[in-house]
Amino acid sequence: MKRKLFAVLIVASLLLSAVPAVALTSNPEIQTVIQDPTLQPGGVNEVSFQLLNDGTGAEDETRDAYNVHIRPANSVGPIDVETNELYVESLPDGTPADLSLSLDVPANIDSGTYRIPLRLTYEYDNGAGNDVERKKTIYLSVRVKSGPQFDVVDTSSTATVGGTGTLEVTMRNVGTTAAYDSTVSLSSSAPAISLGSGTSSTRFVDAWERGENRTFEFETTLQDSASVGNYSLSAQIDFEKPGGTTGSSPSLTIPLRALPEMTFDVSDVSSSLRVGEEGTVTGTVTNTGPMAADNAVVTLENPGQTLSLVETSVAVGSLEPGESAPFTFDVEVTSSASAGARQLDFGVTYRDMADRSRESDTIPTRVDVQQESPEFDVEPINATYTAGSGGTFEVTVTNNRDHALTDISAKIYMDSPLSTSDDEAFVERLEPGESQTVRFQVSAGGDATAKTYPVKMDFQYDQPDGDTIISDTYQVPVEVTADADGGGLPVLPIVGVVAVLLVGGGFLYYRRQG
């Protein structure tokens, strides 16, 4: 009987060994795999990792997970997680999904290992035709090593839209060791921003001690297409550690403020311009910002044929934002000009913070040109003569110009019954508003009728610039009175003669009629 049972067992064993074993299947088992967990302090790190569905037991298969939602924790200690959510449509057994997290790592973070919680929500088929939802938290481990670490301490910029300025960036080594042979690279991805002559610029530091601040200056140009406001540049630092190994910082964000372009308002403009005269145009220029204008010069464009500029620019020095300075231009108005309003176009040239020459937009301003005024005021002092007599003709001459006139030659002209034996007088110099009396010799003929006669008078003189000018003609009144002692036939005898002639004529007429 025992032999028979043993034979049955042997046969059963052989039969079982010939039939394949039934494969076992487990539920999803999701884990993280990371190749490089090292974080660089002082910026945003993009950490790449894989999500893997692979059971760890003896089972042959793991069920697929699908609709996998990954929600990282908002922060882990000093690390801010900038990625809000990740999604994987399907996660089959053994096929990893490539993902990444954005981690903002402060520059002063302590070295060590940090675990980022990942809250998972996913579904799978339980093998009986039913979908099952599961929630689970797994962890992504990252590590901060000791060594140089960098933080942006401060930035400032003087660059204006359409201009060139300086971007100053101050950085600090907040790591645990010094950095050697460091290269700071600053780059711009905005087409409207140039760094030096291109889109990037570098600076070198031989030794950067722990806790040391370093300030770097970069020449920055903003094109006319730039907008006033904030831009972001990127910086990276490549360095050597004390042990000789090399490293690189994560990308550091460098803010850049694009300032409005330089502007100037010209105010308090007044003029003493008159037709046929040289006058002045005065005003005030103000730097309305946003930065200092070095070696500022106010310019005045050619205003046209009837106005002539003695100078086209006036230096007013350096102007801080909000600071003003006066200016004066000498302008000559031709005698062919007409009185009325004129537009003058001012401008300002200056040197910016990069010592480059810059020019403001045109600043149009209106001024008035007054009617021509006489060069002199002429007032007679002694200008009354008796018919048949003469004497000294005295005239007070006053300089109406706002500058001195020299070598003034005065001359008079007259018609009969007036005559002159001395028709010229000379004045060496007249200051503005100064008066002097000139004298001539004038006679009135004996047959002159008692009335007012005009005496014409003009002047030849020299301007301060050396030009010799002949003035307009002035008319000065001269009074002639009758001779009280005779001169001409007496009135009573003439009346008598007329009466006799009338009587005689009437008698003769009467006789001829008889």
Steps between C-alpha positions, in 0.01 A plus 500: 500500500782743585671427171183582311461838680862593435455431129197726488693782660783466251259513207322804644833676549598439142168630374526820707856569380380488140228773550615868504447689827224766505652860490416725797407875452541779761346844534698807377809582702621853407841636600743778401838464332742796482839498331640831632341613826746783558358850539685827445401770750418853395245449224245279330607141437331282240518153652443211258368169636305192391175354627518117487223242550679180607407261777774394735357159595532163331202555274559484128276793397383839632171649390514822291423829672320770304373857552793557732486847662810614690465797738831603660504673838518878480818521702746281679678697767673790323438349153205638304344260251387702197338209316135468595398172334625230265297245303571162344228345287623144531776338702553138384704247688872573466467795260608823677352848439749788473401800713660807661442737790593868530653560840593848624796441726611795718863593501538465875357147523678251722665205336330162540225278359142620450195283416235650270156346568307400186130433556377249242147428382464220243272223371549135401300190401475259793478199266130446551396764250470779758692833505653585835628844606784526744679787677854479618795719604849424378821702536768644273831535681733786404830610646678832561876463510745729676699746291459843339146629477389834357219742561403826324520775763415813300459636148470851355481631146536835325397377155220695332279404207692594188817557701800335665563466870669285761353195673661435838458154651619418853536130590608324819665164553270357766644147476721310737827545307678749276474489121801534268539599136132586480334621180178699531295480177206737446270448203185652354232328296311826429575638149468859626784458754870485418785431740809670367509418130293181519246303700738383773793621704741340749707606801783313676582463871822330606405437863153544650504444872210366702270786604667746257297736282606573143352776279511469123420769243354420161445750219134472405328643192122518460369534147222742408269199482547430871220581742531676832480237774668189633700242309675183620854401411671171579831451680707190564826458691756234409758444774765275644471360851791499746563132428539567127165369383282728290137601534235728364228695669141467385361774281462819703233755409631855467231773489549795264287814518463677164477870582315761293714685247656831603278805463548874538228787508606843402315771695493876572600583143504873419654711226601857419488438127405790270502535125835626377670456839711253692327371812506213747295189570519385862349202679545220750577137426400231754611139513174313562686173550527224566879532537780755490601665172874572493645789300158614383485746209186684388481519121293721269427399143529750212168688518493615137621777267364798693660397830874452535657320797814647649562162665314169470584341837538602862670277760309478829709234680382178661138477614373262764137380470276798578784752473466812279739746336449829309613557140524797262530510121589810296281524190506759221176587320540627146335823387299301244334297775145563609378530855310209651536158664788267417562135591844419634608135531719434802678179589738364761812295440667325794709202602330206668625277782704299249664826381329471164373809320121520495249748356150581618194535283428843350332740743295755299444838666324817382647851524386840370686740269401863564465779246815688408583787737713806414861484602481850650257734666545849348366803689561865390617742769564825312308494172324838462622770262377837376470547126821654368708373795685183610669333795598174666266207440522269808364146514517242781582150370430190720624144431196265502700183448597261781866526404745781448526677163825665390632745238159661458492752215181712484403698190209735422324573172260789427327689220460876430425732675719315758871458445804385701864588510588204729298184432701232685567411864689211663454296818773256595289257708154459645425235759151344511257771611766771497422843348719774349429834332621563145513845341471636144475850345165582334369821332151601387467714187359853526203410284421194712137462595437464870423127556653162599749345256642144507872441529607148399772326700678163483788320672788279406634287787692186589353191672695305767578232239666765280221533244436856378131589479315793340183575692155584373426869436356704787302825464553776754264803506649853463282803577537822293340820633441838324744791540339753738718791375410483131589270229254512210258797427317662792136405535347855528678654194399195296136547598522870405650430164237238431229747595646774275526257212147390548374858522708611204394208297139568578533869404659413170233241433229751586649759269533258212133406538398871489 
